[in-house]
């Protein structure tokens, strides 16, 4: 697999180099030079395959030139012992539940595959690496769980102070061992800027083998494509064109869906749905991309004003706005609409949604109401509702919400985090010390 920089197509890397570098030296993003198609036979029989069997086939299609089939199987099986079930909610509307992994968020798919893939390469090279990751919520917990006590890897997680839920914060600040948390006095965009600048700093890159576990890393993007194939397998028997609605922050999730589409997954359309941080819906409407400072909302993991994967999304379509619009539509909703949807679906269907999931539900409903086509709609549930307990209880008007044991146990653990400013000099001094 050869990858190129989105800023300079002549700047290329193989898979191992791209995984560990995370970013090209010109601060672009790595994109595959060529996207292979899955086989017709695979799609014809996909409904009979398990998640791991699907993940193996997709991985083999992408990575067969770099890794043997036996090792691909080992990487997949080490990463995944959980599924991505599709649950019917109402007529023609289904929810793809992505919260059945250890941190109960969709980021588990990317983090665990990445940890497994990095471990495979590290065993061969006998190297040690230091992972830097910024999180707006769920990435931190998934990376902490996925990389905890993996030999040869230390992890530093940056998160915005006061802008993640209590459970999210406990997930990334209570593991210890090779995982360290920095509580940044700023926004997620500030955290992300610190991480990106670190990768471009000569002194840091000379001292450490730095890598990133954010969705900017190609090894996070690849496994997120697996659950689109798995979702299609579960609704294929319905015989209708499939539409996916994706709650969107940094656009890694949507980019992974487009990767699956480019590999041949039959998808009628994608809907990217956001909260008031509506940079991408505005782009889809006007053709103008205008990043702005992020706004705080109840769906905090989507509070992103300058999505780091935006260039990947457009590059899949040759950076042609008209081509992007043919495949992707965008909508956004405010906090009141989000909480109203959470309450409405619970009262009508008895189904609890986290705020991000509710945003995706609203976007799917809007698109299907506008098109008035016979479609199978699938909206992505990116996190378990209990990770956003305060918002759920406020939306439902009830404090009697069940919390899974693996999350409730976290609340009694002691948070360990180091305060950090938004100044890169302070962050660099911390890393060097």
PyMOL commands that set and color helices and strands:
alter all, ss='L'
color gray80, all
select helices_A, chain A and resi 15-21+40-44+46-48+51-63+69-79+107-125+138-147+166-173+188-199+202-207+218-224+226-238+252-262+279-286+300-302+310-315+321-327+335-349+355-371+385-396+405-412+424-432
alter helices_A, ss='H'
color red, helices_A
select strands_A, chain A and resi 2-5+12-14+30-32+86-90+93-97+129-135+153-160+179-184+210-212+241-247+269-274+328-332+375-381+418-420
alter strands_A, ss='S'
color yellow, strands_A
deselect
rebuild
show_as cartoon
